[in-house]
């Protein structure tokens, strides 16, 4: 199976960020550092603040969405980035 960026982005549209109710793509939370190397996918999610109460659950949901909608064989590496620290 060939993985390409649109597959990943489409999967991420199924994940909503509870802080604003928008999906990750619509909320522009997916940084433009998406990397695909065979079955390895890595990217960063941008959260509005640190600590963000939703960051771990949203990152897990994003990984699950990719494994569900793209392939269960994909190895997903997500890095959290924060706009502000409190």
N, C-alpha and C positions, 0 to 999 in steps of 0.2 A: 504494500500500500504506500502510495506517495502522499505525504502530508504537506500541505501548503498553507500560507498564512490565512486565507479566507476561511478554511475549515476551522482553524483555531478561533478566529474572530467570531464566526457564526456560533460556535459552541459557547463562547463567552457572553453572547447576547442573551443566553438563557439564565444567566446569574444576575440577580438583583442585589444592589448595595442597599442595605436597610436604612442607611442614613439619609438617603434621598429618594429611594424607591425606583431609581433608574437602573437599567442594566449596565454592566461594566463598560461596554463599548459606548453606549449613549452618554454615560457620565464621564467619558474620556479618562477613565482610570487605567487603561492599558497603555503603558509607555511604549514608545516606538522602538524598543530594543528586542523585539520578537526574533528569536533565533531558532531555526529548525535544522537539526543535524541527524538525518535518518529518522529514527523513532524517538529522538530526544528533542524536547521543546523547552525553551526557557524564555522568560519575559519578566517584566516588573509590573506590579500594580501600584498605583499612586493613591495613597490614602490622605484625607484632608488633615489629619492631626495624629500626633503620637503622644500618648498611646491612643490607638483607635480600638474601641470595644468590639468592632466587627472584623478586624483584620484577619485573625486566624480562621474564623468561620467562612469568610468570603474567599480566602485563599484555598481552603479545603473544597468549597463548592466549585471554584474555578477548575481545580484539578479533576474533580469528579465529572464535571460537565465535559471536559476534554476527553477523558477516558470513556465516557458514555457516548458522545456524539462523534468522536473521531476514531478512536481505537483504544481498547483496554490495554494494549501493548505499549502505549506511549509512556515514556518516562517524562514527567513534568517537573520542572524546577521553577518556582515562582519566588521572586524577591519582592519584599515590601519596601516601598519608599514613602516618605511622609513629607507633606508640604510644610507643616509647622510642628513644633514641639511645645508641649504645655508643661 
